[in-house]
Amino acid sequence: MQLRNIVKNSINAILAPLGYSIINADYNKSMSMQGAIEAIAKRKHLITTVIDIGASNGQWSSMLMDYFPSSNYLLIEAQPVHEKELRIFCEKFKNAEYVLAAATY
């Protein structure tokens, strides 16, 4: 175990100037969207803007707000049927706005 830590610390020292590091993964945790968001939040990443494409009712953005409450949120939804819920969501969260739009190529 000690050799493992020495190797890990040595590699991290090499990677640090590049902005990378080796971290332990929690293999017992299910790899869900929330698990991925929790992992990002634990690393203290600065996320200033979130773009939620296919926002529907804002459920995904709402989950993210638990971890990144000061970020700005842009919710994009193509289906006008969701506009009422999006309007209510954005009235509740002043750092969120929505647009009804679609994109293709």
Buried (B, 14 or more C-beta within 10 A) or exposed (E): EEEEEEEBEEEEEEEEEEEEEEEEEEEEEEEEEBEEBBBBBEEEEEEEEBEBEEBBBBEBBBEBBEBBEEBEBBBBBBEEEBEEBBEEBBEEBEBBEBEBEEEEE
